[in-house]
Amino acid sequence: MDQTTSAQFYQHNGYLPNIPILTGPEIVDLLANLRAFINEYGNDDRFGEWCYFKSHLILPWVVNLARHPKIIEAASAILGPDLLLWNSFVPCKPPQSDGLFDWHQDATYWQIVPSDKVITLWLAAGDVTTNNGGMRIIQGSHLQGQLSHEMTFDPKSMLRRGQRITDPFYDDAAICGDLRAGEASIHHPLTIHGSGPNTSDTWRYAVSFNIVSADVKPHPDFPESALFLSGENRNQHFDKETPPDGILSKAALAEYQRTKCIAAARYSDAM
């Protein structure tokens, strides 16, 4: 698809599948970085937090990946040229693991507006299928608006609050978001999606980014920070982040902790 067609498909479906991003050598490099991070820090008590809150502030290679020309191109086609990286995460699932994401909408606990100027770009570092815990997406569900959720705090849930939708919805349009290594998908913050456990004997490797337009701002009671990505650095609503100078370096951890304090109000109901 060209950029115009991609944007139109996304606006109609709330989802854009199978976007080619990485070449073969780039996939090899990404897998090496992911495996090294997991092997070296996977037993740390903070590992889960490092995987799901602003991974780009402790892992320089995540910042470099977010600035990949193909990622900027894909995000700009939907959001325009002026982009910020609000969050990044490393949603890897070990083989034969029961971690899951119940049906949910990302925007439910996000205190930033407007939601149509926010995307999640989900990049596969290895082949992703339903068997190894790939996403399922309900196309067009973003047009239903915000649905009610409950916090279950299910220990199997990989969501901080174990949130899941309680309003009735139709899943007839649900599709499997299979991706080949190096491909990405993009989904709208109100698109209903989820994923099951990894029942395979292989890892599900991925990196994901919450990218926002420079026109986005947080709710006054819920301050946020973000890292400038591309275009004109004109947003004055987010506290500006400093990229890391090394993997989990002293300065990187200090910046990570600073932004964690800034975002504390958003997470207060999940403590």
Secondary structure as GFF3:
##gff-version 3
##sequence-region A 1 271
A	DSSP	alpha_helix	3	13	.	.	.	ID=ss1
A	DSSP	beta_strand	15	20	.	.	.	ID=ss2
A	DSSP	alpha_helix	24	41	.	.	.	ID=ss3
A	DSSP	alpha_helix	47	52	.	.	.	ID=ss4
A	DSSP	three_ten_helix	55	57	.	.	.	ID=ss5
A	DSSP	alpha_helix	60	66	.	.	.	ID=ss6
A	DSSP	alpha_helix	69	79	.	.	.	ID=ss7
A	DSSP	beta_strand	83	89	.	.	.	ID=ss8
A	DSSP	beta_strand	101	104	.	.	.	ID=ss9
A	DSSP	three_ten_helix	106	109	.	.	.	ID=ss10
A	DSSP	beta_strand	112	113	.	.	.	ID=ss11
A	DSSP	three_ten_helix	115	117	.	.	.	ID=ss12
A	DSSP	beta_strand	118	124	.	.	.	ID=ss13
A	DSSP	beta_strand	135	138	.	.	.	ID=ss14
A	DSSP	three_ten_helix	141	144	.	.	.	ID=ss15
A	DSSP	beta_strand	149	151	.	.	.	ID=ss16
A	DSSP	beta_strand	163	165	.	.	.	ID=ss17
A	DSSP	beta_strand	174	176	.	.	.	ID=ss18
A	DSSP	beta_strand	183	187	.	.	.	ID=ss19
A	DSSP	beta_strand	193	195	.	.	.	ID=ss20
A	DSSP	beta_strand	206	213	.	.	.	ID=ss21
A	DSSP	beta_strand	217	218	.	.	.	ID=ss22
A	DSSP	beta_strand	225	230	.	.	.	ID=ss23
A	DSSP	beta_strand	239	240	.	.	.	ID=ss24
A	DSSP	alpha_helix	250	262	.	.	.	ID=ss25
A	DSSP	alpha_helix	264	267	.	.	.	ID=ss26
A	DSSP	three_ten_helix	268	270	.	.	.	ID=ss27
###
